[in-house]
Amino acid sequence: MLTASGLIGGVFLEEERQLTHLYDAVLRLLADGYWSSKIITAKLYDMGLISAPNPGIVTGI
């Protein structure tokens, strides 16, 4: 999935590296068929990309 990484690298070139990794991971999880924010957050937490397995961190709600 080089396309997603390339898009993120171009759009978020000015952002922190951690944010780029987070967005890349979210796109990859969505591409793998994960649509539940609860599951996505758990996986992001397991990857060490977010501080808590709380869907509000990802969704902003």
Secondary structure as a PSIPRED ss2 file (coil, helix, strand):
# PSIPRED VFORMAT (PSIPRED V4.0)

   1 M C   1.000  0.000  0.000
   2 L H   0.000  1.000  0.000
   3 T H   0.000  1.000  0.000
   4 A H   0.000  1.000  0.000
   5 S H   0.000  1.000  0.000
   6 G H   0.000  1.000  0.000
   7 L H   0.000  1.000  0.000
   8 I H   0.000  1.000  0.000
   9 G H   0.000  1.000  0.000
  10 G H   0.000  1.000  0.000
  11 V H   0.000  1.000  0.000
  12 F C   1.000  0.000  0.000
  13 L C   1.000  0.000  0.000
  14 E C   1.000  0.000  0.000
  15 E C   1.000  0.000  0.000
  16 E C   1.000  0.000  0.000
  17 R H   0.000  1.000  0.000
  18 Q H   0.000  1.000  0.000
  19 L H   0.000  1.000  0.000
  20 T H   0.000  1.000  0.000
  21 H H   0.000  1.000  0.000
  22 L H   0.000  1.000  0.000
  23 Y H   0.000  1.000  0.000
  24 D H   0.000  1.000  0.000
  25 A H   0.000  1.000  0.000
  26 V H   0.000  1.000  0.000
  27 L H   0.000  1.000  0.000
  28 R H   0.000  1.000  0.000
  29 L H   0.000  1.000  0.000
  30 L H   0.000  1.000  0.000
  31 A H   0.000  1.000  0.000
  32 D C   1.000  0.000  0.000
  33 G C   1.000  0.000  0.000
  34 Y C   1.000  0.000  0.000
  35 W C   1.000  0.000  0.000
  36 S C   1.000  0.000  0.000
  37 S H   0.000  1.000  0.000
  38 K H   0.000  1.000  0.000
  39 I H   0.000  1.000  0.000
  40 I H   0.000  1.000  0.000
  41 T H   0.000  1.000  0.000
  42 A H   0.000  1.000  0.000
  43 K H   0.000  1.000  0.000
  44 L H   0.000  1.000  0.000
  45 Y H   0.000  1.000  0.000
  46 D H   0.000  1.000  0.000
  47 M C   1.000  0.000  0.000
  48 G C   1.000  0.000  0.000
  49 L C   1.000  0.000  0.000
  50 I C   1.000  0.000  0.000
  51 S C   1.000  0.000  0.000
  52 A C   1.000  0.000  0.000
  53 P C   1.000  0.000  0.000
  54 N C   1.000  0.000  0.000
  55 P H   0.000  1.000  0.000
  56 G H   0.000  1.000  0.000
  57 I H   0.000  1.000  0.000
  58 V H   0.000  1.000  0.000
  59 T H   0.000  1.000  0.000
  60 G C   1.000  0.000  0.000
  61 I C   1.000  0.000  0.000
